[in-house]
Amino acid sequence: VVMNTDPDTKAPATADALSEIVSQHGDSLRELSERSPVLVVLLRHSGCTFCRRALGDIAKSRNLIESAGTSIALVHMSDEPSMADLCKRYGVDDLPRFSDPDRRLYEAFEVPRGSVWQVMGPQMWGTAVRSILGGHLPGIPQGDLRQMPGAVLLANGRIFKRYDHAGSGDRPDYVELAACSSEEGDCEA
């Protein structure tokens, strides 16, 4: 698991996807990142217990993240109505959501597809059971079952920090990832 804090300097493919894919409110990630730093959470398929746990974690961390001046955006591979319903269950249905069934944002942010081992290997079983017992029951998959999750802190169209998942059940500290500090450079939009 890597928490990378080197600002991203490459951008052509990222720039296109950031500007072209819009949320349910009509905003692009580029536009959002020009208003304030944005914690972009790239979710696995909507039936995944870890996707649902991530939504629960975001709901719990939201006040701390937003009170520090960082907004939150969700990227998913589902159709918008299905994800709207799922997000409503977790109380995050007002957050900007980006439906990306073609995985352009995942590719732009270099969030890989996982191996079978990373996605459902034995090391994930215990984590999955704990997630399910925590109330995050799996559902019907919608999206690429091998797509890994990801999270990036984006400001002015540039990546300032990222969390690279080693396995589908990794659990990042979203509050830490969303925090801007002078040591990491100015990530204010």
TAKAZI-V456691 format. One record per backbone hydrogen bond with DSSP energy under -1.0 kcal/mol. CO is the residue of the C=O (numbers start at 1). NH is the residue of the N-H. If there is no record, write none. Layout:
{{CO/NH} {CO/NH}}
//
This chain:
{{2/164} {4/162} {11/15} {12/16} {13/17} {14/18} {15/19} {16/20} {17/21} {18/30} {23/26} {27/23} {28/32} {29/33} {30/34} {32/36} {33/156} {37/71} {38/154} {39/73} {40/152} {41/75} {42/150} {45/48} {47/139} {48/52} {49/53} {50/54} {51/55} {52/56} {53/57} {54/58} {55/59} {56/60} {57/61} {58/62} {61/65} {62/66} {63/67} {65/70} {66/69} {71/39} {73/41} {74/98} {75/43} {76/100} {79/83} {80/84} {81/85} {82/86} {83/87} {84/88} {85/89} {87/92} {88/91} {92/95} {96/74} {98/76} {100/103} {103/107} {104/108} {105/109} {106/111} {107/110} {112/148} {115/119} {116/120} {117/121} {118/168} {121/124} {124/128} {125/129} {126/130} {127/131} {128/132} {129/133} {130/134} {131/136} {132/135} {135/137} {142/46} {144/147} {146/114} {150/42} {151/163} {152/40} {153/160} {153/161} {154/38} {155/158} {158/155} {159/8} {161/153} {162/4} {163/151} {164/2} {167/170} {172/174} {173/177} {174/178} {181/184} {182/185}}
//
